[in-house]
Amino acid sequence: MRSEKEMYDLILDIANKDSRILAVYMNGSRTNVNAPKDLFQDYDIVYVVKDIKPFIEEKAWIHKFGEILYMQYPDESPYEPNDKSNIYGWLMQFTDGNRIDLHVETVEHAKEHITEDKLCKILMDKEDILPKIPEATDEDYYTKKPSEAEFLATCNEFWWCTNNVAKGLWREEIPYVQDMVNFHCRPQLTKLLSWKIGILTDYSVSVGKSGKYMKRWLKEEEWKEYIATYFGGDLEESWEAMMRMCDLFEQTAKYVGEKLQYTYHVMEAHNARTYLNHVKTLPKDAKEIW
């Protein structure tokens, strides 16, 4: 596996030898001093160029970076919006284990947008075309104190969506249940836990994408409780994990509400849990819910 130095030397050497490339900058985890360093970190690289069209049309040039195991052209996806006249990307996994997420970007687009991401770091600027930017920081991703309206909306969304989980589990529709939990309930729990971490750290840290760094600040037992809310395809396991999720959500909501002096709707939670528990014991041949 090529070393970090070898990869940087290659990235900059390709840019140096190509007069069409005017500047190089990087963003992502490698510019974030608070991100853990490991062998899976990719290189998020942007080449600032005069015209991106020749780079798109010249199919072979990306092989300068190494032997590609497999890759993706995100801007060719019919499911995602793109702006191929201004920015275009190649996501490349190499056979040696390294990965580069490479983009080419027009000068005008780079000047307009580079300051929007505080994790940017300029690696090369041949003609000083890019604006001066401060040292890379992840402060834009720090957990922010919620308003009371945000707190209440989060709690309401969680408890309301347990209704869908309940009927999905009773019907034994595990794919539907997984979607309801992971796309609706879990994000609310993650938000609450991140707010708790914000309270504990005076809102000075980022919990990372999907809350992946929460383990750093939660107590060991609390982290284990969170991990235990994940479940597979077994029906009984799913019910048990959902009950644990409700326990952890309520415990965290009460903590956040108390610390921020926000009202937590105890009765809303009580009624939602009563409904969830009732549906869990509802016979399969039931003709009525109550």
Beta strands, then each sheet from edge to edge (+ up, - down):
strand 1: 21-27
strand 2: 43-49
strand 3: 68-72
strand 4: 87-94
strand 5: 99-106
strand 6: 121-125
sheet 1: 3+ 4- 5+ 2+ 1- 6+
end
